[in-house]
Amino acid sequence: MSLTIPVLGDAEWDQFLDTVAARAGHIAALLDHDMPTELVQDALVPGVRLLPSANDLEPFCSCPDWGHPCKHGAALCYQVARLLDEDPFVLLLMRGRGEQQLLDEFTRRNAARAETEAASAPVPSPRTLTAPTGIPAQEVFAARADLPPLPEPPTLPERAGRPPAFVTSRPAEPGIDPEALEILAADAAERARRQLATALTDETPLVPADLTEWQDAVRIAAEHPQLEVFARIAQSIDRPLSELAQAVRAWRYGGMAALTVLEDPWTPDPSVLARARASLARDWTDGRPPQLRAWRNRWTVVGRDRQLRYGHDARWYPYRKEADGTWWPTGQPDPDPTTALTTLLALQDHRS
């Protein structure tokens, strides 16, 4: 089964390209894979019939059907119509010119037209320039008391809206993942809602704006608990899966501050640690507090696989050592070391 469509001659192509180049909207529509009705009508003015008529289509089929066209030819025509509806460059290719060839020609003709227009544009004379009109700033400043009051701030929505669904009948462009794009859109909407909440309350942002690529990947995986989100991020980073899981758990317990506690040991002021030890000795209700081995901001309970880590946010973060020897966050932080250690050891006794 075959279908023959006549191609356009060189003179017809020149007329068609001039018609397209004359209107920027036509070029923009073609680049967006759209064939506007106005373009087809404008092409008819110089005599270029872009869409083939029924007389231009010559189906040929070896089947014994006497119809014209036969059922196979009709099916092929419907399929061609569907392809043309999705991508106008298919029609242009069938008429004799490929997409890249046409785009190069559009670019050349646009450049030539712009050069011609620039050369013919009149150069304004300095003598004809007039001073800009407007209201002097002094008058505006003097009338500031008459200005209406600012409107009330917007109402903070309870949750971010649903992101758009990036569904298309055409295959996705190389390097573009529609599902990942939907996740990022949802994340951006939620971050915008949080920024609005911060602006309305003058509070300190919970998430700093200057996150590294790794930190932002951990944030997205922690704030979007869907398994497919975690799997996508795990595939895109050059880190072990267990390290990502540790970081995600830490973020869920305390955001960026908790992630820093997990990854960056630091040395607090000695007076801070001295006050914390004094608080433990004073407030411990069951005799003397357990013996602690200190290293920088980390206190490890001697004889038990439990640890407290002091964060830059002046809170104590509980940790537990797993069978493979790695330390994992195990609960919410607390500003009081006695409360944090008591809760940590109670959790240990409960699990043992």
N, C-alpha and C positions, 0 to 999 in steps of 0.2 A: 504494500500500500504506500503510495507517495502522493504528495501535494505540491504542486508547482505554483510559485508566486513570482511575478516579474519584479526585477530589481529596478531601482531608479537610475537614470543616466547621470553623467557628470554635471550637466547643466541643471538638472532638477536638484541634485545634491547641493550645488552652490546656492540656488535660490532658497532651499530649506535651511541651510546653515546661516545664511544672512537673516532669515526670518527669526531663527532662534536667538542669534547674537544681538538682535535689535532690542530684545526685551530680557532684562536680567531675570524676571520671574520664570521665563521658560527654561533657562539654564538651571535655575535652582530646582525647578520641578523635576527635570530629567535627572539631576544628581541625586534627588530623593526617590528615584525610580517611580516617577509618576508621569502620566501623559495627560496634561490638562486639555479639556475640550477646546480652549482658546487657541492652543498651539496648533491643533489640527485645522481649525478654521482659518487661522492666520496663514498657514501653509497653502491653503486653497487659493488665496489671493493671487500669488504669482503663478498658480496653475499646478502646484504640487499636490497630488492626491496621495496622502500618506497611508491612510487605511485602505486596504484593497477591497474592491467590490466583489460581488458574487461572480461577475464575469472574469475577474482576474484570477480566480482560484481554479486550477485545473487538477482535479483529483484523478489518480489512476490506480486501479485495483484489478487484480486477476480473478476476483470472485465472479460467479455467474449472475450476480444480482443485476437486474436491468435498470434499477433506479439510478438517478443522477442527482446528487451523489448516492452511492450505495451506503449501506449501514456502516461499513468500515470507513468510508470517506467522511460521513457525517460525524462519526466518533472522533476521527482525527481532527476535523475542524473544531469540534468542541474543545479538544485538548489544546489545540493551538490558541484558541480564544482564552482559555484559562491561563496559559503561560504569558500571553500578551497582557492580561490584566494584572499579573504580578510584576512584570518587568518590561517597561516599554522598549528597552534596548534590544529585546528579542525581536520586536517588529523591525527596528532599524537594522538589525543584523540580517534579517530575512530580506530586507530591501537593499542590502548590498554593502553596508558599512558596519564595522565592529565598534564596540563601546569605547575602547581606548583610542582608536583612530578618531572617533567623533569628539571625545573629550580634548584630545590634543588640538583638533581644529577649532573647537570652541575657545580654548585658551589663546590660540594665535589670533583669532579674529577679535576677541575682547581686547587684547593688548593693542592691536592696531587701531581699534575704534577709540580706546582711551587716549592713545597718543595723538590721534587726529583731533579729538575734542580739546585736549590740553593745548595743542598748538593754535587752535582757532579761538580759544577763550580770550576775551579782552583783559588786558592787565590794568587794574585800577590805578588811577593817578593819585599821588599823595595829596594833591590839591582838592580832590573831590571827597576825601575822607572827612566824615563829620564825627564829632564827639558823641559817644554813646549816651543815649537818654536813660533816665532813671531817677531815683530819689536819693538825694545826698544822705550819706550815712549819719550826719549830724541830726537831720530831721527825724530819721528812724529811731536813733538813740533817745531823742527827746520825747518821742511818742510811745516809749516802751510801756509806760503805765497804762496806756489805753489798749494794750494787747489782750486778747481773750485768754483765759486760763487754759493751761494744758489739759488735754482730755485725761480721763481716768485710765490707769494702766489696764491692759487687757486681762481678762480672766484666764487663769492658768488651767489648761485642760488636765483632766485626771490622767489621761494616757495619750500617747502619740497616735495619730491616725494611721490607718492601714496604708502601706505603700502601694504604688501602682503595680499591676501585674505586667511584666515584660513578656508578653506573648505575641508572637508574630508568625505568619504563615510561611515566611521565608526562613531558610536556615540562618542561624546566628553567624555574625561576622567572626572570622578567625580571631581568637584571643578574647572574645566576649562571652561570658557565662551569664545567661539571663537569670538563673536562680541565685547565683552569687550577687548579682546586681540588685535583686530584690532584697536580699539580706542587708546589704550595705545601705539601701534606701531606708529600710526600717530602722537601722541603727542611727542613721543621720537624723531621722525624725525624732527619735527618742532623745538624742543628744541636744537637739534644738529645744525640746521641751524642758530639759534640765537647765540649759543656759537661760531660758526665759525665767524659770523658777529662781535661779541665782540672781538674775537682774532685778526681779521684783522684791527680793528679800535682802539684798546686799550681803548675802552669805558668800563664803569662800567656795569656789567651785570644787566639787568632789573629785573631779578628774582633771588633771592639768592639761593644758592645751598642747604642750610640747612633748608628747609621748613618742618614743622610738617606735620603729616598725614592729619590733618584738613585743613591746609593752602594749601597743594598740591591738596586736593579734590576741594577746592574752585577755585584754579587756573584752573584745568582741566574743571570744569563746566563753568567757565567764558570764556575760550578760545575755547571751543567746544560748540557752542550754540544749538546743536541739542537737541530736547526735550528728546529723549531717553537717552542721556548722563546725563542730569540733573536728570531724574527719577532713573537711576541706582545708581548715587551717593547718592541721597536722601535715597534710600533703604539701602545703606551700612554704613551710618553714624548714630551715636546716638545723633542727634540734631534735633530740630524742623525744619519743612520745611521752615517756614518763616525766620528763622535764616540763613539758607543756601541761600535763595533768597536775603536777605540783603547783605550777604557777597559777593555773586556773583556780585551784582550791584556795590558794592564798588570797587571790583577788576577791573571791567571794566572801572571805572573812574580813577584808578591810581595804579593798581597793588598792590604789597605788602605794599607799603606806605599807600595807601587808606584803606586797610584792617586793618592795625594797628590803623589808625585814628578811624575807626568804633568801634574797640573792646577794645582799651587800652587808657583810659584818662591819661594824664601826665601833669606835670607842667613845662611850658617853663620858660626861663630866664625872670625875670620881666622887664628887659630893652628892650627885644624884644617886649613884649606886650605894653610897654609904647610908643615905636616908632610907633607901629601899630595904637594906638589910636591917636597919634599926626598926623599921615598920614590921618586918617579918618577926623579929624577936619579941616585939611588944604585943602584936596582935594574934600571934599563933595560939590557938586555944588548946591544943593537944600536946602539952609539954614543949620541948624545944623543936624548932622547925627542922626539917631534914637538911642534911649536909649538901651544900651546893658547890660545884666546881665552876669557877667563873673564867670566861674567856671573852674579852671585849664586851659586846652587848648580850652575851649568851650565858645563861645559868643552867647548868646541867645537874639534875638530881643524881647524886652519887648512888650507884647500885640500882638505879631504875632508868629505863629508857624514856625519860621524860625531860623536857627542857623548856625554859622560858626565854624569850627573846625580847629585848627592849627596843621599841621603835622610836623613830624621830618624832612621832606624834605623842610621845610620853605614855604609851600603853604597852602592856606586857602581853606577848603573843605565845600561846601554848603550842608545843611541838611534841611529836611522838616519833621514836625511831622504829622503822619497819624492819622486817626480817632481812631485807637486802642491805641494811645499814644506812639507808637514807632517812633524813628527817622530813616529816610531813606536818603541815599545819593541821591542828586537830580541834580548833574551837575559836570562839570569839575572843578578842583581846579585852583586857581590863586595865584601867589606870592604877588599880591597887594590886601590888605584887602578892599580898597575902590571899586576896580573893582569887587571883589568877592561879596561884600555885595550889590552893585548896581544891579548886574545881578540877585542875589537871590531875591531881593525885586521886581524887574521887572517881574520875573517869577511868583511871588505870585500875583501881581496885574493883570497879564494876566489871571491867572487861576480863580481869584475871580469873 
